[in-house]
Amino acid sequence: METEGIPRSFCRGIHVTYVIARSMVLYTPGRTSTHPEAPVESGIRLHFLGGGDEVGNVGCVLEDRTGTRILIDYGLAPTRPPRYPSECPPVDHAIITHSHIDHIGMAPWLVGHHGVTLHGSTLTSAVSEMMWRDTYKVSSIEGYPLPWDHRDLDGALDAWQIHEIGEWFEIGAWKFRFHRAGHIPGAVMVEIETPELRLLWGGDMDTRDSPNVLGAEPVNCDILCIESTYGGREHPNRAEEEARLVARVKEVVSRGGLALIPAFASGRCQDILRILHKAAPHLEVHFDGMGTRITQHWMDNPEHIREPEGLEQVWRWARRVRSKSDRKKALDADVIVTTSGMLDGGPAIWYLNRLRHDSANAVLLTGYQAEGSGGRSLLEKGSLPIFGNLTPIDLEIDQFQLSNHAGHSELFNFVRACEPRHVVFFHGDAEARAAIAAEFQQSPTPSLPVNGTPLELK
């Protein structure tokens, strides 16, 4: 997401224009909505504002003939420049499935312009302020457009209505209940009971257990809306991939090197620490970046954590970086786990700039590296931008598949277990969605939504 620091201007409720790297980005509240005005006659209508035929950038309006209308998620895709969903029509309630920025990033705009009540888990609510403030800070530094400001952020913090896993609540004529999604702690699937049918919004989910959260379990429904990020692709065996990571870390340390592990702040950092603590507690591991603050929220909400006492042990074991002097001391460690997971900024860049001169060191990537990211550049070109300069990195680079999204087999088995009449595959590229949809030609009926095109199911 690194761009030149071009000043940003805000204008609430009217035309807003941003210029980034010679391209014009328009966001016009009140004029960009693709949502249809015609009422729903029967069944339920899904209208994807974003995330329908793409990964991330999620926002979907659900409504039926009772006049009940809700929004599920409202994020942004942190590309260069960022992608935003279409403008949401007036809604009173939005359900936020989890705290990753591609699902929560535009929620302050909802509150600022529509006075929306945000519904989520205790942990999603707790982490939201940190995610929004970091998004605002990065947008200011990098000059990318952000259609909400501090006033909207403050309003969003007061807009949360919290629900426990398994607790029924009502909005309009519908009943709702959260289920564990298995993606990250606090992430939820949403069961919706309308007068005509039962819908399960799977969202970002995984049926496999990971170090910090148990996997999602199927829920019987009429309509299943589920991600397809890894449609057509299988994950390697989780235990074997974790063992491969530990073996690689030990190899680097044994030759006198330091293993730098860039990782996502909410989910991946904590998983890596749990893996290393269990398999190699003798290592000196330092923990830096926003993930340290997120972990504290996790420990304050232990009901969402798998074996929370294990996370507390990791918290005492890892050496947390709190200052510039701590950061310098970390250069003598065995392992540094830090943000950003895609090497687009954060402490990871500072460390990499200092570690790149010793070939005994290594960089171990543990997550997806998006096109245009520093991590993708490092994998493909052996170089990446460091403080504005394209810098060669003459170190060993390895990548490990520790995704917390369901793979093809997990998606297939989950759909079958839920026994829906319809299955909606979103949050995936064209190839991935086609691959998983091909598994279901007749029952359940597969749908591949397109952003801006209503989908009505009965």
Buried (B, 14 or more C-beta within 10 A) or exposed (E): BBBEEEEBEBEBEEEBEBBBEEEEBEBBBEEBBBBBEEEBEEBBBBBBBBBBBBBBBBBBBBBBBEEBBBBBBBBBBBBBBBBBBBBBBEBBBBBBBBBBBBBBBBBBBBBBBBEBBBBBBBBBBBBBBBBBBBBBEBBEEBBBBBBBBEEBBBBBBEBBEBBEBEEEEEBBBBBBBBBBBBBBBBBBBBBBBBEBBBBBBBBBBBBBEBBBBBBBEBBEBBBBBBBBBBBBBEBBEBEEBBEBBBEBBBBBBEEEBBBBBBBBBBBBBBBBBBBBBBBBEEBBBBBBBBBBEBBEBBEEBBEBBBEBEBBBBBBEBBBBBEEEEEBEEBBEBBBBBBBBBBBBBBBBBBBBBBBBEEEBBBBBBBBBBBEBBBBBBBBEEEBBBBEEEEBEBEBBEBBBBBBBBBBBEBBBEBBBBBBBBBBBBBBBBEEBBBBBBEBBEEEBBBBBBEBBEBBBBE
